[in-house]
Amino acid sequence: MKKALLALPILALISLLVSGYLFAPKDQDLITAALRDSTAAAAKGEPSDVLRYLSKSFTYGGEATSTYDISKVIHNAKPKITIIETKANIQGENATVQTPVDVQLNYMGLDINQTIPKVTIELKKETGFKWLFVPEPRWRVVSVSAESLPNY
């Protein structure tokens, strides 16, 4: 009887882990959600929600950028960023999105309202945790580059 009571929580945990893997969203859906959620958070001026989608090795225009600088721009400018195409070229743990991007913001008295024709967004699949112990794949932005990125 005691073995059955002990086995029940273990079976429940195993079934939870297995169902998490079997019914996990597709990579393209996770990438689309990450881009959508991070741009929505930026428009609201919520840097913490944007930073959770950025990799620790994030670069902007080929240069490392501090999270403090990113937070400051997002909080003050509340940029409205529209990523036109979110279809990613996925290769293993890495993905690339090439898309036009509309950017609208007012930062330090400078109004920016432009479409950047070809932006390359590189993402990397990293492991996060759901419910503290269930591994969950997450796509994070590693770099953003384009031929003519604005200097914020």
Buried (B, 14 or more C-beta within 10 A) or exposed (E): EEEEEEEEEEEEEEEEEEEBEEEBEEBBEBBBBBBEBBBBBBBEBBBEBBBBBBBEEBBBEEEEBEBEEBBBBBBBBBBBBEBEEBEBEBEEEBBBBEBBBEBBBEBEEEEEEEEBEEBEBBBBBBEEEEEEEBEBBBBBBBBBBBEEBBEB
